[in-house]
Amino acid sequence: GHRSILTMAMFKYVFIPADDSKPIEVREGDKSGGLSSDVLSKSAKDYFYATSDKGARAAALNNATPEQRKMLANQLREEVRAASSSSPYASQMAALDDDALISIMKTQHTSATCEITAITVPTPMNNQRAVSMYTADDARTQELPYNRRATELLVACGHNITSQPTPHTMSIGAAPPGGICGDAFVGRCHDNETADIWERVDFTVEDANPRAEWCDIARKQGGGGGAPGSGSGGGARSLSGLMNQNNAAISAGAASGGVGNGLGDGSGDGYTWSQNEEEVELRFPVSPGTKAKYVKVNFGRTKLKVVVAGQTLLSGCLGGTVEVDDSTFTIEDASNGKGKELCVTLGKKEGNTWPFVIRDE
């Protein structure tokens, strides 16, 4: 007979409390529910139901006297009328009788639901990884506290939280204006419709850092985040010139890779490099399956070490001083269209031309 498999496939997701003094927690769930009975959305809904006053409201509705029901229905009708100028549904609802109104309210207030914000939609550039945030759907009306860390994560992925969506642009999964209120759960899935794949994959505490590499990718054209054109319509195109983590704008010279602008470019053992006044870029050809997690780059002020899948590609003293916070790496489609490149960008501390990029210690 066949043995039952004891190891359940598990995945990690995070819980980001609105209270800044509490740490972000990693939780585990069972993958086997797939999309139809996803453990994360169920846990999130249960959590927000338990922490809201929905349960108490449900009980109050069930135990209401006829007079209380009449008062409640009138109150609902007033609320609906106030909203009817902006919503076509509201005027229809105002015409309903008391029982119908109350039963609608009951379903709204007694079912476990939550708000889902699409931090990224799956695109070829992000390897078809969708990241979603789950929050209380009545966070505003409950006046829940502002969640700084959850909001920063949204903004890091290119979402605009300052604009109020109009009824015409109201898109499902859009970032709520003003940011996230209340506690939040964040999870990731591999979602590829053409290949018919939907599977939970890990989202960790490191991923919850707004400076994480996946956030940089999300902000790019075709990267799947909230930036204009980063949806799958943008398509994955090779980007030279990386979004700097500290300033979203990058000079035109850096974006062109610095090639041919008189400041020099060249090649070393297994890499090419270019420099302009602001940065030095090194590019290493890597195998197509290379993931960011296989890459370790030690950025020093005057030293650099690049390790991919345990192999040291480069280690030595730099030809100038580096602003470590302005230095990053990404894995991109190679500029010649063949395979992948690891692109290491070093921000220069002084805007001078380095006599050389790197030499052995």
Residue pairs with C-beta under 8 A, 6 or more apart in sequence:
8 30
8 31
8 32
9 30
9 31
9 32
10 28
10 29
10 30
10 31
11 28
11 29
11 30
11 31
11 187
11 200
11 201
11 202
12 26
12 27
12 28
12 202
12 203
12 204
13 26
13 27
13 28
13 29
13 40
13 185
13 186
13 187
13 188
13 200
13 202
13 203
14 24
14 25
14 26
14 27
14 185
14 186
14 187
14 203
14 204
14 205
14 207
14 208
15 24
15 25
15 26
15 27
15 183
15 184
15 185
16 24
16 147
16 149
16 150
16 153
16 183
16 184
16 185
16 186
16 208
17 23
17 24
17 25
17 147
17 183
18 144
18 145
18 146
18 147
18 150
18 180
18 181
18 182
18 183
18 184
19 145
20 148
20 149
24 149
24 205
24 208
25 205
26 204
26 205
27 43
27 185
29 39
29 40
29 43
29 200
30 39
31 39
31 199
31 200
33 39
33 42
34 198
34 199
35 198
38 200
39 200
40 134
40 185
40 187
40 200
41 114
41 116
41 134
43 185
44 114
44 134
44 185
45 112
45 113
45 114
45 134
46 112
47 183
47 185
48 112
48 113
48 114
48 134
48 135
48 136
48 137
48 182
49 55
49 111
49 112
49 113
51 136
51 183
52 136
52 138
52 142
53 142
54 109
54 110
54 112
55 110
57 109
57 110
58 106
58 109
58 110
61 72
61 102
61 105
61 106
61 109
61 110
64 72
69 98
69 102
70 98
72 102
72 105
73 98
73 101
73 102
76 101
76 102
76 105
77 94
77 101
80 90
80 93
80 94
80 101
81 90
81 94
83 90
84 90
84 91
84 94
86 167
93 101
93 104
96 104
113 137
114 134
114 135
114 136
114 137
115 134
115 135
115 136
115 137
115 139
115 176
116 132
116 133
116 134
116 173
117 132
117 133
117 135
117 154
117 173
117 174
117 175
117 176
117 180
118 130
118 131
118 132
118 172
118 173
118 174
119 131
119 132
119 133
119 153
119 154
119 157
119 159
119 186
119 218
119 225
119 226
120 126
120 129
120 130
120 131
120 157
120 214
120 218
120 223
120 224
120 225
121 130
121 173
121 224
121 231
121 232
122 128
122 129
122 130
122 190
122 191
122 192
122 224
122 232
123 222
123 223
123 224
123 230
123 231
123 232
123 234
123 236
124 222
124 232
124 235
124 236
125 217
125 220
125 222
125 223
125 224
125 236
126 214
126 217
126 218
126 223
126 224
127 190
128 190
128 191
128 192
128 197
129 188
129 189
129 190
129 191
129 201
129 214
129 224
130 188
130 189
130 191
130 224
131 157
131 186
131 187
131 188
131 203
131 207
131 214
131 218
132 173
132 186
132 187
132 188
132 189
133 150
133 153
133 154
133 180
133 184
133 185
133 186
134 184
134 185
134 186
134 187
135 147
135 150
135 176
135 180
135 181
135 182
135 183
135 184
135 185
136 142
136 144
136 181
136 182
136 183
139 176
139 180
139 181
139 182
140 176
140 181
142 182
143 181
144 181
144 182
144 183
145 181
145 182
146 179
146 180
146 181
147 179
147 180
147 181
147 182
147 183
147 184
149 208
150 179
150 180
150 184
150 186
151 161
151 179
151 180
152 210
153 186
153 208
153 210
153 215
154 161
154 175
154 179
154 180
154 226
155 161
155 179
155 210
156 210
156 211
156 212
156 215
156 218
156 219
157 215
157 218
157 219
157 225
157 226
158 218
158 219
158 223
158 225
158 226
158 227
158 230
159 174
159 175
159 225
159 226
160 175
160 226
161 175
161 176
161 177
161 178
161 179
162 177
163 177
164 177
165 171
165 174
165 177
174 226
175 226
186 203
186 207
186 208
187 200
187 203
188 200
188 201
188 202
188 203
188 207
189 198
189 199
189 200
189 201
190 197
190 198
190 199
190 201
191 197
191 198
192 198
206 212
207 214
211 245
213 292
213 328
213 329
213 330
214 292
215 225
216 242
216 243
216 245
216 328
216 330
217 223
217 224
217 225
217 330
218 224
218 225
218 226
218 227
218 230
219 225
219 227
219 230
219 243
219 248
220 227
220 230
220 239
220 243
221 227
221 229
221 230
221 234
221 235
221 237
221 239
222 229
222 230
222 232
222 234
222 235
222 236
222 237
223 230
223 234
224 230
224 231
224 232
236 333
238 332
238 333
238 334
238 335
238 337
239 332
240 255
240 256
240 257
240 281
240 332
240 335
240 343
241 250
241 254
241 255
241 256
241 257
242 250
242 328
242 330
242 343
242 345
243 250
244 250
244 326
244 328
244 347
245 325
245 326
245 328
246 325
246 326
251 276
251 278
253 261
253 276
253 277
253 278
254 276
254 278
254 279
254 281
257 265
257 274
257 281
257 335
258 265
258 274
258 275
258 276
258 279
258 281
259 265
259 274
261 276
263 275
263 276
263 277
263 353
264 274
264 275
264 353
265 272
265 273
265 274
265 275
266 272
266 273
266 274
266 357
267 273
268 314
268 357
268 358
270 284
270 285
270 313
270 314
271 282
271 283
271 284
271 313
271 314
272 282
272 283
273 280
273 281
273 282
273 283
273 357
274 280
274 281
275 281
275 348
275 353
275 354
275 357
277 348
277 351
277 352
277 353
278 347
278 348
278 351
279 326
279 345
279 346
279 347
279 348
280 318
280 320
280 345
280 346
280 348
280 354
280 357
281 343
281 344
281 345
281 346
282 306
282 314
282 343
282 344
282 346
282 357
282 358
283 335
283 341
283 342
283 343
283 344
284 306
284 308
284 313
284 314
284 341
284 342
284 344
285 334
285 339
285 340
285 341
286 308
286 331
286 339
286 340
286 341
286 342
287 339
287 340
288 339
288 340
290 308
290 309
290 331
290 340
290 342
291 331
292 329
292 330
292 331
294 308
294 309
295 306
295 307
295 308
295 329
295 331
295 342
296 305
296 306
296 307
296 308
297 304
297 305
297 306
297 307
297 329
297 344
298 304
298 305
299 322
299 324
299 327
299 346
300 318
300 322
300 324
301 321
301 322
301 324
301 349
302 317
302 318
302 320
302 321
302 322
303 315
303 316
303 317
303 318
303 361
304 314
304 315
304 316
304 318
304 322
304 344
304 346
304 358
305 312
305 314
305 315
306 312
306 313
306 314
306 315
306 342
306 344
307 313
308 342
313 342
314 358
315 360
315 361
316 358
316 359
316 360
316 361
317 358
317 359
317 360
317 361
318 346
318 354
318 357
318 358
319 354
319 355
319 356
319 357
319 358
319 359
320 348
320 349
320 350
320 352
320 354
321 348
321 349
321 350
322 346
322 347
322 348
322 349
323 347
323 348
323 349
325 347
326 346
326 347
327 344
327 345
327 346
327 347
328 344
328 345
329 342
329 343
329 344
329 345
330 342
330 343
330 345
331 340
331 341
331 342
331 343
332 340
332 341
332 343
333 339
333 340
333 341
334 340
334 341
335 341
348 354
